[in-house]
Amino acid sequence: MVEEGRILKVTTLVFILTIVTKALQIVFYPLVARFFGTSGELESFIVALSIPTLVSTILLGNFSATFILIFTEQRVKYGEKPAWDFASSFINIVLLGVIGITVAGIWLSPWLIRLVVPGMEWVYRQMGTQLLQLLFVTVFFFALIMILTAILQSHQFFIIPVAVGLISNLILITIILIWRQRVGIYVLPLATILSFACAAALLLVGSKELWWGRYIFKIKTERSVKEALPMLIGISIIGAFWQINLITSRFFASFLPIGSIATLEYASRSVILLIELLSLSLVIPLYQKMSNEAAIGDQGKVMDTFSLGLKMTAVVLFPLATFITFLRFPLFQIFLEYGQFTPENTAQVSSVFLYTSLSMIGGGLGQIIMYGYCVLRKVRLLLLLFLGGLTLNILLSAVLYKGMGVEGLALATGIAALLGSIFSLGVLNQKVEGLNVIYLGKFASKTILAALLSGILVWFLFLTMGYWVGMDLLGQIIKLGVSAAVFTIVYILLMSIFRMGEINLVLNLIKDRFKSISQAQL
């Protein structure tokens, strides 16, 4: 329990900054909804952005996972110079590859758009091509951001990347507010490019003391580099699960009425924001710890930390997912229903989110499960499991979208994500020792029960408050605020009744949060 408390203290400030950063990302979507609603123009941007995002994720979405693991191993076993020899070669190969892919992507943009959304109207496909050619520049900046973030995280500097993310989101929102009237939909790619470029520049400065004088421009295909490259590709493809599934959903949604792609986007992004919040604030620090334990060959400690990651993810993820699912309609109403985003749009997004919420559990747990496979060097096995999950999603999407429309696409993704995580954990249990799946199953059952009971109670409370609190914006905010407070109290009480020690760690952490931050040694 002492070790668990220490890890929670280390991640406190990261969690707080990540929440603020994700809050700004949430602000981004009301702005987009207000100005563009679910229009065909917005769908052109969504499709255009999805392609470089997918390319970036497949190439470098989990660069940190590969880099931290091997760089840490090199430092522990051989020292700083061999570690930086590996880092320099690995980074240079990646950057050269990214530059070539960026140039090729700009040239191939018209064909890529037609491939991804063959059912989209011609005028919006043309607009999507122009937007895509602009947005492919972000692939290069994304590569720099991932590389510099990995360098910082490998030295246990978690604050700087999150702070830079906060600043870049402020830049994104500011540019949209200032330039929207001048350039219309094109403000979104321009703001995206500039926010990425600023983030890369800030990370270069923030990490300078770590790489200056150590990084050199050379390429040596030594053993560690040969090991890292296939691992990077495998892990990144697995990490691109969400993006590939979104591309799949948009492919089928392009044959549905205009607005279907945008509706799916609003619902899906809510899930992705939650998963990213968990990954940045909790999973990445735990993965860095597992990498150190793996480097000294202590598999017992690796599995202890992995189990801790599963438990702490469940403690945070299950109640968040439950609360948001039960009160999804008023939440979307408050955050999105402005300007061009109508009450009908709110109802559509809320309906789709009900099915998408299944992805929260599967995707949230999938993050720590993926890193467990990585640190145990079982990437090939995980890749096979991932391909199975992707195939299942494609088949379910093809079957469900005709009868259920966009809700069927959301349901297909949710089922594939949830079953994929459960099955992957079961396979990992068969391959390694030290993972008590029965205990973890009981732990998850109690956590889910506490979250569900809290959610049901709060749902009735929210409805009851409607009799004496107004239905205007202020009234909705008050009801949601009271509901969130009651939900938290009831959930904590139930977890205490169920004798879930992890909730006591969270309470202690909140009570002496500022003292914990000073002792975090970040």
C-alpha positions as CSV (number, residue, x, y, z in Angstrom):
1,M,0.0,0.0,0.0
2,V,2.9,2.3,0.7
3,E,4.2,1.8,-2.9
4,E,0.7,2.5,-4.3
5,G,0.5,5.7,-2.3
6,R,3.9,6.8,-3.6
7,I,2.8,6.3,-7.2
8,L,-0.4,8.2,-6.6
9,K,1.6,11.1,-5.2
10,V,4.0,11.2,-8.2
11,T,1.0,11.4,-10.6
12,T,-1.0,14.0,-8.7
13,L,0.2,17.1,-10.4
14,V,0.2,15.4,-13.8
15,F,-3.4,14.4,-13.3
16,I,-4.4,18.0,-12.3
17,L,-2.7,19.5,-15.3
18,T,-4.0,16.9,-17.6
19,I,-7.6,17.6,-16.4
20,V,-7.1,21.3,-17.2
21,T,-5.7,20.4,-20.7
22,K,-8.6,18.1,-21.5
23,A,-11.0,20.7,-20.2
24,L,-9.6,23.0,-22.9
25,Q,-10.0,20.3,-25.5
26,I,-13.6,20.0,-24.4
27,V,-14.0,23.7,-25.0
28,F,-12.8,23.2,-28.5
29,Y,-15.8,21.1,-29.4
30,P,-18.5,23.6,-28.3
31,L,-16.7,26.2,-30.4
32,V,-16.7,23.9,-33.4
33,A,-20.4,23.0,-32.7
34,R,-21.4,26.6,-32.4
35,F,-19.7,27.7,-35.7
36,F,-20.2,24.6,-37.9
37,G,-22.8,22.3,-36.3
38,T,-22.9,19.0,-38.2
39,S,-22.4,20.6,-41.6
40,G,-20.8,19.0,-44.6
41,E,-17.9,21.4,-44.3
42,L,-17.1,20.1,-40.8
43,E,-17.4,16.6,-42.1
44,S,-14.8,17.4,-44.8
45,F,-12.4,18.6,-42.0
46,I,-13.1,15.6,-39.8
47,V,-12.3,13.2,-42.6
48,A,-9.2,15.2,-43.7
49,L,-7.8,15.4,-40.2
50,S,-8.4,11.7,-39.6
51,I,-5.9,10.6,-42.3
52,P,-2.8,12.4,-41.0
53,T,-3.9,11.5,-37.5
54,L,-4.1,7.8,-38.5
55,V,-0.7,8.0,-40.3
56,S,0.9,9.8,-37.3
57,T,-0.6,7.3,-34.8
58,I,0.5,4.2,-36.8
59,L,4.0,5.6,-37.2
60,L,4.5,7.2,-33.8
61,G,1.4,7.0,-31.7
62,N,3.3,4.9,-29.2
63,F,6.8,6.1,-29.8
64,S,7.2,6.7,-26.1
65,A,6.4,3.1,-25.2
66,T,9.2,1.8,-27.5
67,F,11.7,4.5,-26.7
68,I,11.2,4.5,-22.9
69,L,11.5,0.7,-22.7
70,I,14.8,0.3,-24.7
71,F,16.4,3.7,-23.8
72,T,15.8,2.8,-20.1
73,E,17.3,-0.6,-20.6
74,Q,20.4,0.8,-22.3
75,R,20.9,3.4,-19.6
76,V,20.6,0.8,-16.8
77,K,22.8,-1.8,-18.4
78,Y,25.4,0.1,-20.3
79,G,25.3,3.8,-19.3
80,E,24.4,7.2,-20.9
81,K,26.6,7.1,-24.0
82,P,25.3,3.8,-25.4
83,A,21.8,4.9,-24.6
84,W,22.1,8.1,-26.5
85,D,23.9,6.3,-29.4
86,F,20.7,4.2,-29.7
87,A,18.5,7.3,-29.3
88,S,20.2,9.3,-32.0
89,S,20.1,6.5,-34.6
90,F,16.5,5.6,-33.7
91,I,15.3,9.3,-33.8
92,N,17.1,10.0,-37.1
93,I,15.6,7.0,-38.9
94,V,12.1,7.9,-37.7
95,L,12.5,11.6,-38.7
96,L,13.7,10.7,-42.2
97,G,10.9,8.3,-42.7
98,V,8.3,10.9,-41.5
99,I,9.5,13.5,-43.9
100,G,9.2,11.1,-46.9
101,I,5.7,10.0,-45.8
102,T,4.6,13.6,-45.3
103,V,5.6,14.6,-48.9
104,A,4.0,11.4,-50.3
105,G,0.8,12.1,-48.3
106,I,0.4,15.6,-49.7
107,W,0.7,14.2,-53.2
108,L,-1.7,11.3,-52.7
109,S,-4.3,13.4,-50.9
110,P,-7.0,13.2,-53.7
111,W,-6.9,9.4,-53.8
112,L,-6.8,9.1,-50.1
113,I,-10.0,11.1,-49.6
114,R,-11.8,9.0,-52.2
115,L,-10.6,5.8,-50.6
116,V,-11.7,6.8,-47.0
117,V,-15.2,8.3,-47.8
118,P,-16.4,7.0,-51.2
119,G,-20.0,7.9,-50.4
120,M,-19.3,11.6,-49.6
121,E,-20.7,14.2,-52.0
122,W,-18.2,15.4,-54.6
123,V,-18.1,19.1,-53.4
124,Y,-17.2,18.0,-49.9
125,R,-14.6,15.5,-51.1
126,Q,-12.9,18.3,-53.0
127,M,-12.8,20.5,-49.9
128,G,-11.5,17.6,-47.9
129,T,-8.6,17.2,-50.4
130,Q,-7.5,20.8,-49.9
131,L,-7.8,20.5,-46.1
132,L,-5.9,17.2,-46.1
133,Q,-3.0,18.7,-48.1
134,L,-2.7,21.4,-45.4
135,L,-3.0,19.0,-42.5
136,F,-0.4,16.5,-43.7
137,V,2.2,19.0,-42.4
138,T,1.1,18.1,-38.9
139,V,2.6,14.6,-39.3
140,F,6.1,16.1,-39.1
141,F,5.3,18.3,-36.1
142,F,3.6,15.3,-34.4
143,A,6.8,13.3,-34.8
144,L,8.9,16.0,-33.1
145,I,6.3,16.2,-30.3
146,M,6.3,12.4,-29.7
147,I,10.2,12.2,-29.8
148,L,10.7,15.1,-27.4
149,T,8.0,13.9,-25.0
150,A,9.5,10.4,-24.9
151,I,12.9,11.9,-24.0
152,L,11.4,13.8,-21.2
153,Q,9.3,10.9,-19.9
154,S,12.2,8.5,-20.0
155,H,14.0,10.9,-17.5
156,Q,10.8,11.0,-15.4
157,F,9.8,14.6,-16.4
158,F,6.1,14.3,-16.9
159,I,5.1,17.9,-16.1
160,I,6.6,19.7,-19.2
161,P,4.8,17.6,-21.9
162,V,1.4,18.2,-20.1
163,A,2.1,21.9,-19.6
164,V,3.0,22.2,-23.3
165,G,-0.2,20.5,-24.3
166,L,-2.1,23.0,-22.2
167,I,-0.4,25.9,-24.0
168,S,-0.9,24.4,-27.4
169,N,-4.7,24.0,-26.8
170,L,-4.9,27.6,-25.7
171,I,-3.3,28.6,-28.9
172,L,-5.7,26.4,-30.9
173,I,-8.8,28.0,-29.3
174,T,-7.4,31.6,-29.6
175,I,-6.7,31.2,-33.3
176,I,-10.2,29.8,-34.0
177,L,-11.8,32.7,-32.2
178,I,-9.7,35.4,-34.0
179,W,-9.6,34.0,-37.6
180,R,-12.9,32.2,-38.0
181,Q,-14.7,35.1,-39.6
182,R,-11.9,35.6,-42.1
183,V,-11.2,32.1,-43.4
184,G,-14.3,30.0,-42.4
185,I,-13.7,26.2,-42.2
186,Y,-10.0,26.7,-43.1
187,V,-9.4,28.2,-39.7
188,L,-9.5,24.6,-38.2
189,P,-6.5,23.3,-40.2
190,L,-4.5,26.5,-39.8
191,A,-5.1,26.6,-36.0
192,T,-4.2,22.9,-35.8
193,I,-0.9,23.3,-37.7
194,L,0.1,26.4,-35.6
195,S,-0.7,24.7,-32.3
196,F,1.4,21.7,-33.3
197,A,4.3,23.8,-34.4
198,C,4.2,25.8,-31.1
199,A,4.1,22.7,-29.1
200,A,7.1,21.2,-30.9
201,A,9.1,24.5,-30.4
202,L,8.3,24.6,-26.7
203,L,9.3,21.0,-26.2
204,L,12.6,21.6,-28.0
205,V,13.4,24.4,-25.5
206,G,12.0,22.5,-22.5
207,S,14.0,19.3,-23.1
208,K,17.2,21.1,-24.3
209,E,19.3,20.2,-21.2
210,L,18.6,16.5,-21.7
211,W,19.5,16.1,-25.4
212,W,21.9,19.0,-26.0
213,G,25.4,17.6,-26.5
214,R,24.2,14.0,-26.4
215,Y,22.0,13.8,-29.5
216,I,24.0,13.6,-32.8
217,F,23.0,13.2,-36.4
218,K,24.1,9.7,-37.2
219,I,22.5,6.3,-38.0
220,K,23.9,3.0,-36.7
221,T,21.9,-0.1,-37.2
222,E,23.0,-1.7,-34.0
223,R,21.0,-4.4,-32.2
224,S,18.9,-2.1,-30.1
225,V,17.8,-0.1,-33.1
226,K,16.8,-3.3,-35.0
227,E,14.8,-4.3,-32.0
228,A,13.2,-0.9,-31.6
229,L,11.9,-0.4,-35.2
230,P,9.7,-3.4,-35.5
231,M,8.5,-2.9,-31.9
232,L,7.6,0.7,-32.7
233,I,5.6,-0.3,-35.8
234,G,3.8,-3.1,-33.9
235,I,2.9,-1.0,-30.9
236,S,1.9,2.0,-32.9
237,I,-0.4,-0.1,-35.1
238,I,-2.0,-1.4,-31.9
239,G,-2.2,2.1,-30.4
240,A,-3.9,3.2,-33.6
241,F,-6.9,1.0,-32.7
242,W,-9.2,4.0,-32.1
243,Q,-8.1,5.8,-35.3
244,I,-8.5,2.7,-37.5
245,N,-11.9,2.0,-36.0
246,L,-12.9,5.6,-36.6
247,I,-11.8,5.4,-40.2
248,T,-13.8,2.2,-40.5
249,S,-16.9,3.9,-39.0
250,R,-16.5,7.0,-41.3
251,F,-16.2,4.7,-44.3
252,F,-19.7,3.2,-43.6
253,A,-21.1,6.5,-42.3
254,S,-20.2,8.2,-45.7
255,F,-23.2,6.2,-47.1
256,L,-25.5,7.6,-44.5
257,P,-27.2,11.1,-44.5
258,I,-25.0,14.2,-44.1
259,G,-24.3,14.8,-40.5
260,S,-23.7,11.2,-39.6
261,I,-19.9,11.5,-39.6
262,A,-20.0,14.7,-37.5
263,T,-22.4,13.1,-35.0
264,L,-20.2,10.1,-34.6
265,E,-17.2,12.4,-34.2
266,Y,-18.7,14.3,-31.3
267,A,-19.6,11.1,-29.4
268,S,-16.3,9.4,-30.1
269,R,-14.1,12.3,-29.1
270,S,-15.7,12.4,-25.7
271,V,-14.5,8.8,-25.2
272,I,-11.0,9.5,-26.6
273,L,-10.6,12.5,-24.3
274,L,-11.3,10.3,-21.2
275,I,-8.9,7.6,-22.4
276,E,-6.2,10.1,-23.1
277,L,-6.7,11.6,-19.6
278,L,-6.1,8.3,-18.0
279,S,-3.1,7.5,-20.2
280,L,-1.3,10.7,-19.6
281,S,-1.9,11.1,-15.9
282,L,-1.7,7.5,-14.7
283,V,-0.7,4.8,-17.3
284,I,2.4,6.5,-18.7
285,P,4.1,7.0,-15.2
286,L,3.3,3.4,-14.3
287,Y,4.7,2.2,-17.6
288,Q,8.0,4.1,-16.9
289,K,8.1,2.3,-13.6
290,M,7.5,-1.1,-15.2
291,S,10.2,-0.4,-17.8
292,N,12.8,0.2,-14.9
293,E,11.7,-3.0,-13.2
294,A,11.9,-5.0,-16.5
295,A,15.4,-3.6,-17.1
296,I,16.7,-5.2,-13.9
297,G,14.8,-8.4,-14.7
298,D,12.3,-8.3,-11.8
299,Q,9.2,-9.7,-13.5
300,G,7.4,-10.0,-10.1
301,K,7.5,-6.3,-9.5
302,V,6.5,-5.7,-13.2
303,M,3.3,-7.7,-12.6
304,D,2.7,-6.0,-9.3
305,T,2.8,-2.6,-11.0
306,F,0.7,-3.9,-13.9
307,S,-2.0,-5.1,-11.5
308,L,-1.8,-1.8,-9.7
309,G,-2.4,-0.1,-13.0
310,L,-5.5,-2.2,-13.7
311,K,-6.9,-1.5,-10.3
312,M,-6.3,2.3,-10.3
313,T,-7.6,2.5,-13.9
314,A,-10.8,0.7,-12.8
315,V,-11.2,2.9,-9.7
316,V,-11.2,6.1,-11.8
317,L,-12.6,4.8,-15.1
318,F,-15.7,3.0,-14.1
319,P,-17.3,5.8,-12.1
320,L,-16.5,8.4,-14.7
321,A,-17.9,6.3,-17.5
322,T,-21.1,5.6,-15.5
323,F,-21.7,9.2,-14.5
324,I,-21.2,10.5,-18.1
325,T,-23.4,7.8,-19.5
326,F,-26.3,8.3,-17.2
327,L,-26.3,12.1,-17.6
328,R,-25.0,12.2,-21.2
329,F,-27.9,14.3,-22.5
330,P,-27.7,17.3,-20.2
331,L,-23.9,17.2,-20.5
332,F,-24.0,17.4,-24.3
333,Q,-26.7,20.0,-24.0
334,I,-24.5,22.2,-21.9
335,F,-21.3,21.7,-23.9
336,L,-22.5,21.6,-27.5
337,E,-25.9,23.1,-27.9
338,Y,-25.0,26.5,-29.2
339,G,-25.3,28.3,-32.6
340,Q,-25.5,25.8,-35.4
341,F,-25.7,22.9,-33.1
342,T,-29.4,22.3,-32.6
343,P,-31.4,20.3,-29.9
344,E,-31.9,17.6,-32.5
345,N,-28.2,17.3,-32.9
346,T,-27.9,17.0,-29.1
347,A,-30.4,14.1,-29.1
348,Q,-28.5,12.4,-32.0
349,V,-25.1,12.7,-30.3
350,S,-26.5,11.6,-27.0
351,S,-28.1,8.5,-28.6
352,V,-24.8,7.5,-30.3
353,F,-22.8,8.1,-27.2
354,L,-24.9,5.5,-25.3
355,Y,-23.4,2.8,-27.5
356,T,-20.0,4.5,-27.8
357,S,-19.7,4.5,-24.0
358,L,-18.9,0.7,-24.1
359,S,-15.6,1.8,-25.7
360,M,-14.7,3.7,-22.5
361,I,-14.2,0.6,-20.5
362,G,-12.5,-1.4,-23.2
363,G,-10.3,1.4,-24.4
364,G,-9.4,2.6,-20.9
365,L,-8.3,-0.8,-19.7
366,G,-6.8,-1.5,-23.1
367,Q,-4.2,1.2,-22.5
368,I,-2.6,-0.4,-19.4
369,I,-3.0,-3.9,-21.0
370,M,-1.2,-2.8,-24.1
371,Y,1.7,-1.4,-22.0
372,G,1.9,-4.7,-20.1
373,Y,2.4,-6.6,-23.3
374,C,5.0,-4.1,-24.4
375,V,7.1,-4.3,-21.3
376,L,6.9,-8.1,-21.4
377,R,8.1,-8.1,-25.0
378,K,4.9,-9.7,-26.4
379,V,4.1,-7.2,-29.0
380,R,3.6,-9.7,-31.8
381,L,1.0,-11.6,-29.8
382,L,-0.8,-8.4,-29.0
383,L,-0.7,-7.4,-32.7
384,L,-2.5,-10.6,-33.6
385,L,-5.1,-10.0,-31.0
386,F,-5.5,-6.4,-32.2
387,L,-6.1,-7.6,-35.8
388,G,-8.8,-10.0,-34.5
389,G,-10.5,-7.1,-32.8
390,L,-10.3,-4.9,-35.9
391,T,-11.8,-7.7,-38.0
392,L,-14.6,-8.1,-35.5
393,N,-15.3,-4.3,-35.6
394,I,-15.4,-4.3,-39.5
395,L,-17.8,-7.2,-39.6
396,L,-20.1,-5.8,-36.9
397,S,-20.1,-2.4,-38.6
398,A,-21.0,-3.9,-42.0
399,V,-23.9,-5.8,-40.4
400,L,-25.2,-3.1,-37.9
401,Y,-25.0,0.2,-39.8
402,K,-27.8,-0.7,-42.3
403,G,-30.4,-1.3,-39.6
404,M,-29.2,0.9,-36.8
405,G,-27.4,3.7,-38.8
406,V,-24.7,5.6,-36.9
407,E,-25.7,4.0,-33.6
408,G,-24.8,0.6,-35.1
409,L,-21.3,1.8,-35.9
410,A,-20.8,3.1,-32.4
411,L,-22.1,-0.2,-31.0
412,A,-19.8,-2.2,-33.2
413,T,-16.7,-0.3,-32.0
414,G,-17.8,-0.6,-28.3
415,I,-18.3,-4.4,-28.5
416,A,-14.9,-4.9,-30.3
417,A,-13.1,-2.7,-27.8
418,L,-14.6,-4.3,-24.7
419,L,-14.2,-7.9,-25.9
420,G,-10.7,-7.2,-27.1
421,S,-9.5,-5.9,-23.7
422,I,-11.1,-8.8,-21.8
423,F,-9.7,-11.4,-24.2
424,S,-6.2,-9.8,-24.3
425,L,-6.0,-9.8,-20.5
426,G,-7.1,-13.5,-20.4
427,V,-4.3,-14.4,-22.9
428,L,-1.7,-12.5,-20.9
429,N,-2.7,-14.4,-17.8
430,Q,-2.0,-17.6,-19.7
431,K,1.4,-16.5,-20.8
432,V,2.9,-15.0,-17.6
433,E,2.9,-15.7,-13.9
434,G,2.1,-13.3,-11.2
435,L,-1.3,-12.0,-12.4
436,N,-4.2,-12.9,-10.2
437,V,-7.1,-12.6,-12.6
438,I,-9.7,-14.0,-10.2
439,Y,-8.8,-11.3,-7.6
440,L,-8.9,-8.6,-10.3
441,G,-12.2,-9.8,-11.6
442,K,-13.7,-9.5,-8.1
443,F,-12.2,-6.1,-7.7
444,A,-13.7,-5.0,-11.0
445,S,-17.1,-6.4,-10.1
446,K,-17.2,-4.5,-6.9
447,T,-16.1,-1.3,-8.6
448,I,-18.7,-1.6,-11.3
449,L,-21.4,-2.3,-8.8
450,A,-20.5,0.7,-6.7
451,A,-20.4,2.9,-9.9
452,L,-23.8,1.6,-11.1
453,L,-25.6,2.0,-7.8
454,S,-24.2,5.6,-7.6
455,G,-25.3,6.3,-11.2
456,I,-28.8,5.0,-10.7
457,L,-29.2,7.1,-7.5
458,V,-27.9,10.2,-9.1
459,W,-30.1,9.7,-12.2
460,F,-33.2,9.8,-10.1
461,L,-31.8,12.7,-8.1
462,F,-31.2,14.7,-11.3
463,L,-34.8,14.0,-12.5
464,T,-36.2,15.0,-9.1
465,M,-34.3,18.3,-9.0
466,G,-36.0,19.2,-12.2
467,Y,-39.2,20.0,-10.2
468,W,-37.6,22.9,-8.3
469,V,-34.6,23.9,-10.5
470,G,-35.1,25.6,-13.8
471,M,-34.3,24.0,-17.2
472,D,-32.2,26.9,-18.4
473,L,-28.4,26.8,-18.6
474,L,-27.7,27.8,-15.0
475,G,-30.3,25.3,-13.8
476,Q,-28.7,22.5,-15.7
477,I,-25.2,23.4,-14.4
478,I,-26.5,23.5,-10.8
479,K,-28.2,20.1,-11.2
480,L,-25.1,18.5,-12.8
481,G,-22.9,20.0,-10.1
482,V,-25.0,18.7,-7.3
483,S,-25.3,15.3,-9.1
484,A,-21.5,15.1,-9.5
485,A,-20.9,15.8,-5.8
486,V,-23.6,13.3,-4.6
487,F,-22.3,10.7,-7.0
488,T,-18.7,11.1,-5.7
489,I,-19.8,10.8,-2.1
490,V,-22.0,7.8,-2.6
491,Y,-19.3,6.1,-4.7
492,I,-16.7,6.6,-2.0
493,L,-19.0,5.4,0.7
494,L,-19.9,2.2,-1.3
495,M,-16.2,1.5,-2.1
496,S,-15.4,1.9,1.6
497,I,-18.3,-0.5,2.5
498,F,-16.9,-3.0,0.0
499,R,-13.5,-2.6,1.7
500,M,-11.8,-1.4,-1.4
501,G,-8.5,0.0,0.0
502,E,-7.6,1.9,-3.2
503,I,-10.4,4.4,-2.5
504,N,-8.7,5.3,0.8
505,L,-5.5,6.0,-1.1
506,V,-7.4,8.4,-3.3
507,L,-9.0,10.2,-0.3
508,N,-5.6,10.5,1.5
509,L,-4.1,11.9,-1.7
510,I,-6.8,14.6,-2.0
511,K,-6.5,15.5,1.7
512,D,-2.8,16.2,1.6
513,R,-2.5,16.9,-2.2
514,F,-0.3,20.0,-1.9
515,K,2.1,18.2,0.5
516,S,2.2,15.3,-2.0
517,I,3.1,17.5,-4.9
518,S,6.1,18.9,-3.0
519,Q,7.3,15.3,-2.3
520,A,6.6,14.0,-5.8
521,Q,10.2,14.4,-7.0
522,L,9.0,14.9,-10.6
